[in-house]
Amino acid sequence: MDNSGENSLARRAGAALVAAARAKSEAERLTAMARRVEAECFLRADGSVEQRKATARTHARYVAAEDEALTASSEANVKRAKADAFQLLFEEWRSNTALRRAEMTLL
């Protein structure tokens, strides 16, 4: 029996899962950095608490950090979707292979 489909799909699914996990970790890291920038901007701002929050959330450094975190989160979501697709392909291959084996035993 040819296992090349299994090996190829399994490797691709595994690689996609690792890439998705790394992308998620990077998105989480960037989100934490954005929160730190927001806190720093809040502490440096003047005015009431609400004014300081607004100043921090509109500060160029925070906006840039948040945009970077959102982009990374989006990339992580896409990589997870690709990993899920590879897993589905692998499961389909396994199911079809099992079906063929079962059909052979019926003959």
C-alpha positions in Angstrom: 0.0 0.0 0.0 1.2 3.5 -0.9 1.8 5.7 2.2 3.1 8.7 0.3 -0.3 10.5 0.7 -0.3 9.9 4.4 3.3 11.1 4.9 2.8 14.2 2.7 -0.5 15.2 4.3 0.6 14.4 7.8 3.8 16.4 7.4 2.0 19.3 5.8 -0.7 19.2 8.6 2.0 19.1 11.2 4.0 22.0 9.7 0.8 24.0 9.4 -0.1 23.4 13.0 3.4 24.5 14.2 3.2 27.6 12.0 -0.3 28.4 13.4 1.0 28.0 17.0 4.0 30.2 16.4 1.7 32.9 14.8 -0.7 32.7 17.7 2.2 33.2 20.2 3.5 36.2 18.2 0.0 37.7 18.2 -0.3 37.2 21.9 3.2 38.8 22.5 2.3 41.8 20.4 -1.1 42.2 22.1 0.7 42.2 25.5 3.2 44.8 24.1 0.3 47.0 23.0 -1.3 46.8 26.4 2.1 47.9 27.9 2.3 50.9 25.5 -1.3 51.8 26.4 -0.5 51.7 30.1 2.7 53.8 29.6 0.8 56.4 27.6 -2.0 56.5 30.2 0.5 57.1 33.0 2.2 60.0 31.0 -1.1 61.6 30.1 -2.8 64.5 32.1 -6.4 65.0 33.0 -9.2 62.9 34.4 -9.1 59.1 34.2 -11.4 59.1 31.1 -9.2 61.8 29.4 -6.1 59.8 30.1 -7.7 56.6 28.7 -8.7 58.5 25.6 -5.2 60.1 25.2 -3.5 56.7 25.7 -5.8 54.9 23.2 -5.2 57.6 20.5 -1.5 58.0 21.0 0.5 57.2 17.9 2.7 54.6 19.7 -0.4 52.7 21.0 -2.2 52.9 17.7 0.8 51.5 15.9 1.3 48.7 18.5 -2.4 47.8 18.4 -2.4 47.7 14.6 0.6 45.4 14.6 -1.1 43.1 17.2 -4.3 43.0 15.1 -2.4 42.2 11.9 -0.5 39.4 13.8 -3.8 38.1 15.1 -5.3 38.1 11.7 -2.3 36.2 10.3 -2.6 33.7 13.1 -6.3 33.1 12.3 -5.5 32.5 8.7 -2.7 30.1 9.6 -5.0 28.2 11.9 -7.6 27.9 9.2 -4.9 26.5 6.8 -3.9 24.0 9.5 -7.5 23.0 10.0 -7.9 22.5 6.3 -4.8 20.2 6.2 -6.1 18.2 9.1 -9.4 17.8 7.2 -7.6 16.6 4.1 -5.6 14.1 6.2 -8.7 12.8 7.9 -10.4 12.5 4.5 -7.4 10.6 3.1 -7.5 8.2 6.2 -11.2 7.7 5.8 -10.9 6.9 2.1 -8.0 4.6 2.7 -10.0 2.7 5.4 -13.0 2.5 3.1 -10.8 1.0 0.3 -9.4 -1.6 2.7 -12.9 -2.5 3.8 -14.0 -2.9 0.2 -11.1 -5.1 -0.5 -12.0 -7.5 2.3 -15.5 -7.7 0.9 -14.3 -8.9 -2.5 
